[in-house]
């Protein structure tokens, strides 16, 4: 983002201290950012700030003057090969939450540097840059990379290209308040990118990708736990059958986890509402009441899924289940990682049938999750029929999209399937879908099932000719095991026959999330 440069305060008795940022610094940082970035959404919210501190506390640095915070720098570590030079600010920073921080990465990424306007002239920006360089050396990282605004370009946009402008700044023919400062601090321009900060009208959405090389870097080889090139995914095509108790459900779950993990799979996907058979024991004359009783099993099932993920050393996407809290009914999917951590994704779009029978409410955010095999997203059934959601995920580095679904008829299934195939092509990612088969005679609104699990790919030479990696036999209980090459996605995005993400006309249109989370 913008890296603050030169400034001007008449200083009589300053006492400057460089230190790591602390949680109690948020109000002061908020005040500075609101003044520095009035046209760029102002300050981070509290949730983003806390996430930055928790994910990489060493990289959050500030300067205080007599106890008053007056400047700060925000940084994270990334595996730069994973992102490449054509990233956006929002994607690489995880929308400011630093969910993309990778302790095993090789590059210190400069997220932000800002100085209180009253303290310009004390060269505080230089001190923060020097602190970053020291951190980069001590952590034995290969480089520092940052996206730099070029606010002075607004005065030259009708006279020269961004490339010409940067050359003129390099040659000291033009002064740019940010780029000139960065060049004077031993950074060089790696390239110029567009769409980095779409709202940056001064820079015309252009940015310089700047780099500082750590000459003391020593190559290190990661012996275990390194980034995977090939990911093995398993999809469970689940048979809906009468289930008398929670223990019966657990037995069926463990059978499939055991079977799929036996093939050394990295992740298993279960279908939407796979706990549906338990609903038969409740009042079917009132489906809304029955599904709320079903939600009572959700927390125990999630705990069991976490246990299975740990016991069988496999990541589990626990299909979806109803969640009933504060008199609001949601449809939620859990990512249960094999390290014991878990996160959740709510279904955003609710079908008319779900609203009419159950009174489900939609969630209000989508996320991309970091796993030990790549960056993934989860969209529950109907959500995959809305292309805006996967596009937002693609901007956050989505590699594999998982879609647990439940459909009762073939035409309903085909809506999910065709849309999932489109999402794989337009977002240059893999899409894994899995649903349930069979029937539940005594469960209102879930009595019929139609499904065919499948794994879809982009459509180019490195992928199957029909863009289908594998598909199950329709309406038969079974598992699907597929290997996915993540390097093929990287090559596609740089050298594909067509490049859907790269070739978007961001000067004409873009997809953005309107609702901001509370801070």
N, C-alpha and C positions, 0 to 999 in steps of 0.2 A: 504494500500500500504506500501511501505517501511517507517518505522518509524526511524528517524535518532537518533543516540545514542551518544557515546562518541567521543571526538574530541580534537584539540590542537592549540591555538593561544597564543602567548606571549602577554599578555594584560597589558599595562601600564595605560592608562587613558580611561577606558570605561565608558560610561554612558548609561546603558541599560534601555529601557522603554518597558513594556508589554502593548499592546493595541489591539484594533480590527483593522483588515485590512481595507484599504480604496481603492477606485478605482484607485487612482494615484500610488498605490504600485505595479501595474502589471509589469512594466518593471523590477523592482528589483527582484520580485518573479520569473519572467521568467528567469532571468540570473541565479539565484540560482538553479532552477529546471533543467536547461540545464546542469549545472555542476554536479548535484547530480545524475541525471537519464539519462546519455548519451545513455544507452542501453535499456531504457524503454520509448521511444517516447518523452523524454524530458519534456518540460513545457506544462501546460494547454494552450489552445488558449484563446484569449481575450473573446470570447463568453462564454466559460466555466467559466472563472474567474468571469465575470460579473454576470452570473447566480448564482454562489455560493454566492456572496455577496447579491444579491437581495432576494434569497430564505431563507437564514439563516445568517444574518449579525453578530448575536451574537456569532455564532460558528466559525467565521473566525478570528483567533488570530495571531498576529505576535510580534516579538521583534525587536526593532531598537536600534542601537548603535550610539550615537551622530547623530541621524537623518537618519542613513543608515539602511535599512531593512536587517536583517541578518538571520532570522529564522521565520518559520511560521507553523501553524497548521490549517488544514481544517477539519471541522466536520459537522454533520447533525444529525437530529433526525429521528428514524424509529420506526415503530411498529414491534418489532423483531419477534413476532409470525408469522407475515405475510411473512417473508423471511426465517426464520429457519437457520439452520447451513450449508445448502448446497448451498449457493449462490456464485456468482462470484463477483469480484470487479466491473466489468463493469456494471453488472445488478443492484447491490444495490446502486451504485452511480449515476445511470442514465447516464452512460458514462461520468461522471465527471461534468454533469450539475446540479446535485442534484435535479433533477425533482422528485426524490423519497422521498425527505424530507417531513416528516409528523409532523407538530407541535403538534399533539395529540398523538404522539408515546410515548414509554416508555424507549427508549434506545438511548444514545448518541453514534453515530457511528463515529469512527475515520477514516477519509478518507485519510489523509496524514499528516506527520510531516517531515520537512526537515530543515537542518541547513547549512549555507554557509560553504564550506570546510575550509575557513580561520578562522572560529570561533569554530572549534572543540576543546574541552578542557574546555570550559566555562560552560558546563552542561546546555546549553540552551534547549536541548531536555527535560530535567527534568522539567524546568520551564514551558514549554508548556504542559507537561503532568499534572503538578499540576494545571495549569489554566483550563484544561479540567475537572479535578475532581471537582474543585470549581464550574464550570458551571453546571456540572451534579447535584451537590447537590442543587444549588440555583434553578434549574429548576425542582427539585424533580423527577429526572429520576431514573429508577431502576438500571441502569448499564452503563458502557462504554464497547463497543465491537469494535474490529478492527481486520483486517486481517494482520498478520505480515509476512514479508518475512523471509526466513532463508538462507541468502546468503552463510553462511559457509558450508551448506550441500553439495555444489558442490565438496568439498574436501573429502567427506566421502561417496558419493553415491554408490561406489563399495564395501563399507565395511559394511554398515548397512542401515536399513530402515529409513524412516523419523521419525517414532515413536521412534526408538532406538536413533536416533540423538537427538531428543528433550529431551528424558530422560537423556542423557549424559550431555546436556546443563543444565538441571535442577540440576543435581548432581555436576555441576561445573567441570566436567571432560573435557568438550569442551567449548570454548568461541565462541559465535556467536555474531557479532557486533550489531544485532538488538534484537534477542530474549533475550540475557543476560541482555540487558538494560531494556527491558520490564518486565522481571521477577523481576528485582531489584526495579521496580516502583510499586510493589504490584499487578501486573497482573498475572493471572493464565491462563494456556492453556486449553481452553474449549474443543477443538478437533483439529485434523489435517484435512485439506481439500485439494483436488487436483483440478487443473484447475482454481484456483482462479485468477492467473495472468499468462495466457498461455505463454506470452513472457518472463517470468522471468526464464531464463536458469540457473542462479546461484542457485535458489531455486528448480530447476527442476519442476516448476509450482506448487510446494507444498506451503502451507502457514499454519501458526498456527492461529487459531481463538482464540484471547486472550480476557479476560474479567476482568473488575474491578467492584466489587459490591459496590453500594452506601448503606452503613449501615444505613444512615439517611432517606432512602426512605420511604415514607408513601403511602400506597395503596390508589388510588383514583378511584372513580367510575364515569364513564362518563354517565350522565343522558340523554343527547340528542346528536344527531349528531355522534354517535359512528360508528365504522366499521360495515358494514352490513354482515350478514351471507347469507341471501337470497335476490337476486336481481330480480326484475320483469322487463322483457324486452318486448317491443312491436315492432312488425315489420309490416309496412304498405305495403300491396300488392296493388300498386297504379294503378288506371285505367287511361291510356292515352286517353284523350278525347279533342276535339277541345276546345281551351281556347282563348277567345277574348281579354282579358286584364289581366294585373297584378293583379287587384283586384279580378278577377274571380279565379286566382290561389291562392291568399291569402285565399279566402273563403274556397276552398277545403282543403288547408293546415290546417286552423284552425279547420275545422270539425274533421279531423283525430287526431290532437293534443288534442282537447277537449275529443274526444271519448276514446282515449287510456289513457290519464292522469286521466280520470274518474275512471279507475281501479287501481289508485295509482301506475302506472308504474314508474320506475326509469329512463328509457331511451326509446326513440322511434327512430327507424331506417326507413329512407325513401330510395327509390331506386336511382340508378345512373341516371343522366340526367332527373330527374322528371320534370324539367322546359321545357322539349322538346316541349310540345304543343305550347308554345309561339313562336316557330320558324316558324310556319305556315304563319305568317304575313310578312316574309321576302322572298327574291328572291330564289326560290327553284332550279333555273337553275344553281346557284352557291352555293353549300352547304357550302363551306369554308367561303364565305361571310356571309351566313345566321347564321352560328354558332357563328361568331364573333359579329354579332348584338345581338344574344341571350346572349352573355357574358355581355352586357350592363345591363341586369336585375340582374346579380349575386349579386352585392353589396346590392341593395335594398332587395332582397330575404333573404340574410344573416341577414340583420338588422331585418327583420320581424321574422325570426326564433329565433333570440336572444330575441326579444320581447315576442314571444310565450313561450319560455322556462321559462322566468321570470314569465309571467302571469299565466301559468298553472303548475308551479313548477315541471318541468320535463326536463331532459337532452334530447337534440335532436341531432341526427346525420343526418345532412341535405343532405342525399344522395350524389349526386355530381352535379356540375354545371361547365360550361366553364368559365375560367378566361383568359382575354386577356390583358396583360400588356407588354409594351415595345416591341410590335410586336411579342410576344410569346404567343401561345395558350396552356393553361394547362387545365387539368380536376381536379377539386379540391373538396374535401369533408370538411365540417365544423362540428366541435364539438361545439355545443352551450350549455353551461352549464346553469343549473338553477340558478346559482349565478350571471349571467350576463357576465361571461367571455367566450371567445371563442378561438379556435385554429383550424388549418387546416392541412390536409394531401393531398398531390398531388398524383395522379396516376403515378406510376413509369414506368410501362410497357404499351406501346401503341400498339394496334392491327394493323395489316396491313391495315384494312379497315378504322380505325380512321386516320391513317396517309394519306391514299390515298384521302379520301373524305374531311377531315377537316384540315389536317396538324398539328395535336396535337403533343406536345412535352411532354416527360416524366419528372417527378420530380427527385430529386437526394437524397432523404432521407426518412426513415421511422422512426416513433416515437411510443412510448407507452405513453398514456395520463393518468394522474391521474384524477379521478372523485370521487364524494362523495360515490360511490358504489364499486369502485375497479379500477384496472389498465386495460385499454382497448387499442386496436389497431384498425385501420381502413385501409382496403385494398380495392381498388375499382376494382371490377369485375376481369379483366384479371390478376391483381396482385396476386390473391389468387392461381393462377396456377403455381406460382414460390415458391417452399417450402423454399427457403433461407430467404425470408422476414419474414414470421411468426417465423422462428427459431431465427432470430435476436431479434424479439420482445419477444419471450419466455425467452431469456436471460435477458430481462429487466423486468421480472415479469408479463408478459401478463396473464390476466385471461379470458377476453372475447374479441373475435375478431369479428368486424362487417364488413360485406361485402355487400355494395350496388352494385347491378349489373344491367345491361341491356343486354338482349339476345333476338334475333329475332326468333330462332328456338330451337327445343327441344334438338338437339345434342349440340348446343352451351350452353344451360342451363345445360346440364348434365356434361359438362366439369367443369363449375363453381361448381356445386353441389358435384361431386365426389372429386374434389380437396379440397373443404371446409371440407368435412368429413375427409379426410386424415389429414388435418391440425389440426383438433380437437384431433385426436388420437395421432399424433406424437409430438404435443406440449402440450398435457395435459391441454387443455383449452376448453371453449365453443366457438362455431362459429355461428353467426347469419347472415343469408343471406336474402335479400329482393330485388325483382325486380318489373317491371311494366308489365301490361297486357293490352289487347285491341289493337287498331291500330290508326294510324294517317295518313289518306289517302293523305294529301297534304304536308307531311314533308318528303323530300328526305333523305334516309338512316336511317329513324326512323319509317318507315311505319308499321312494324310488331313487335309484342312483344310476348314473351313466358316466363312465370315465375311460380315458386312455392316457396314461402317463407318457410324457415325452420330454425330450431335451432338444431345444432348438438352437441354431447357431446363426451367425451372420451368413450372408450369401456372397462368397468370393472363393477364389481358387484354393485357399488353404483349408477350406471347410467342405463338408459333404456336398455333393452336387445339388441335393434338394434342400439343403440347409436344415436337415434333421439328423442329429447325432444318433438318436435311438428313440424307439417308441415301444410301448408295451402292447400286449394283446388286449383289445377292448374288452371291458367287463369281465376280467378274470383277475383274481387275486394273485399278485406276483410282485417282484421287485425289479427295478431297472438299475443297472450299474454301468456308469459311463465315465470315461476319462476325457477331461477337457484341457486343452493346451492354452494356457493364458498368454504365452508368448505370441500365439497367432493373433490375439486381439491387439497386442502392441504393434505388431507389424501391419495389421489392417489399418489401424488408425494413422499410421505414418505413410504407408505405401499401397493402400488398397486401390482397387480399380475405381471405386468411388469412396468418398470419405464423408459420410453423412454428418458426423459431428463437426469436423473441421470446416465443411463447406456451408454451414448455416450462415444466413445473411443477418448477422447480429446488428448490422447497421439499420436493418429494416424491422426486425421483430426479435422478441425473446420471451422465454417462459420464466416467470418469477413467482416466488412464494409471497402472497400478499400479507398473510397474517403473521405477525411477529410474536415470538414467545415472550412471556412476561419476564422482566429482569428485576 
